[in-house]
């Protein structure tokens, strides 16, 4: 009787939470701009980064803010401004900050 109670209790427990990243996952940065149109001089532009996770079974998802420890995730972007097809000065390297 005691063994049956243990088996029934084990069958009712919740599985461990699905980890944000697993071995074999491929993580790719996905840059988003708003607005997407060419920017006029002096325009304010929003630049964001999503982290896309591709899993072996074909599942694709994005990491959520709460799944990433801010101390472990240090991301930087390199921005080059162009005039036509020519660079306008040297590229700028800027850190991404967590704003939420």
Secondary structure by P-SEA (a helix, b strand, c coil): caaaaaaaaaaaccccccccccccbbbbbbbbbccccccccbbbbbbbbbbbbbccccbbbbbcccccccccbbbbbbbbbbccccccccbbbbbbbbcc
